[in-house]
Amino acid sequence: MCVAVKANAYGHGAVECAKIALECGADFLAIAAISEGIELREAGIQAPLLLLSLCQPEEMDDLVENDITPFVFDADYADLVAAAVKKAERKNYPVHLAIDTGMGRIGCYPEDAANLARHIISTGCLELGGMCTHFAVSDSPAEEDDAYTARQFARFTEAIENVKAAGINPGICHCCNSAATLEKPEYHLDMVRPGIIVYGYYPDGKPRTYYEEKKISVDLKPVMALMTKVLSIRPIKKGMSVSYGHTWTAKEDTMTGVLPIGYADGLFRRLAPHLQVAVKGKAYPVRGRICMDQCMIDTGNDPVERWSDAVLFGPEESGAVLTAQELADATGTISYEITSTITKRVPRVFVNQ
Ligand SMILES: *Cc1c(COP(=O)(O)O)cnc(C)c1O
């Protein structure tokens, strides 16, 4: 099991989530930037780290110093990694050979896999620790997309066979993201790389009902709740407007709650029309534009108390009226984008449940 903790663990806090993933039995952690690897190493995490993306030549020394396992798929890049490994006087440094089977992002083509595997070994200091590919549409319920994933898997197997035929051990073979992990046990091979399901969201395009219909038992609950407090309750008189651009004007006297959270925290302006902020279980709409650091909710005539908790999204237990998935659906994006863009300024508080 390789758990994706890239992008600050999809916004949840990389170090804490990495520790929990390892406690739960993860063998590998996946990151996308060298800085993310350094953060985990500095926190004392010793598990193997897979770099899902590429790094730059200037970062190669940090890659090796921090024992990060890169994806390699061309000779130039393999040589850069090898040079850094030699400089550090290291040997048998594992790299994973990435195969592009239809994602069109990174990887070599299956027919080039054996040559590249040979090249990796010929450096004398690198070893082929594994082979991987990434699915482009495994989260789509459409039949033709299922067939596309099957073709990707077939091409991946072909690449593995080519490497084996060259007399090279392909190492740990892995291809499954969350959607494929849930649904395609026959594609699991030696390791799976789930991300979004670990954080409690169903793959985009395959909600809970999809798995119920398929009789696949999965019960996911969002991990993150985005919470703040009502810092001020202010009367707004009929005819007064709220926030930049006065896009909202009070039709009658009302009260607003001021929340210290805005787009610089990851609460995008485009969320405003869809947000329903929960205070003591009741939903209140955001009025006017979300500012950089603040936004306002309309609390009407309700006796909302200053310093009350206000929940922007989260699982039901958090008191939220919306989940990140619902906000994503309403704004034409995916849960990944809602959670991973919550910025570092927002404190992550971890509670055991
Ligand atoms: C992000 C990522 C994953 C995890 O994807 P999910 O859809 O979150 O499960 C797996 N593999 C690679 C290469 C990735 O970039």
PDBQT file of the ligand as one rigid body, heavy atoms in Angstrom, charges set to zero:
ROOT
HETATM    1  C1  LIG A 401      -2.375  11.409  -7.138  1.00  0.00    +0.000 C 
HETATM    2  C2  LIG A 401      -1.974  10.112  -7.688  1.00  0.00    +0.000 A 
HETATM    3  C3  LIG A 401      -2.526   8.929  -7.186  1.00  0.00    +0.000 A 
HETATM    4  C4  LIG A 401      -3.702   8.916  -6.227  1.00  0.00    +0.000 C 
HETATM    5  O1  LIG A 401      -4.857   9.279  -6.963  1.00  0.00    +0.000 OA
HETATM    6  P1  LIG A 401      -6.320   9.238  -6.319  1.00  0.00    +0.000 P 
HETATM    7  O2  LIG A 401      -7.228   9.491  -7.460  1.00  0.00    +0.000 OA
HETATM    8  O3  LIG A 401      -6.361  10.321  -5.311  1.00  0.00    +0.000 OA
HETATM    9  O4  LIG A 401      -6.470   7.898  -5.719  1.00  0.00    +0.000 OA
HETATM   10  C5  LIG A 401      -2.002   7.732  -7.634  1.00  0.00    +0.000 A 
HETATM   11  N1  LIG A 401      -0.995   7.711  -8.546  1.00  0.00    +0.000 NA
HETATM   12  C6  LIG A 401      -0.470   8.828  -9.075  1.00  0.00    +0.000 A 
HETATM   13  C7  LIG A 401       0.617   8.727 -10.087  1.00  0.00    +0.000 C 
HETATM   14  C8  LIG A 401      -0.950  10.070  -8.676  1.00  0.00    +0.000 A 
HETATM   15  O5  LIG A 401      -0.441  11.179  -9.226  1.00  0.00    +0.000 OA
ENDROOT
TORSDOF 0
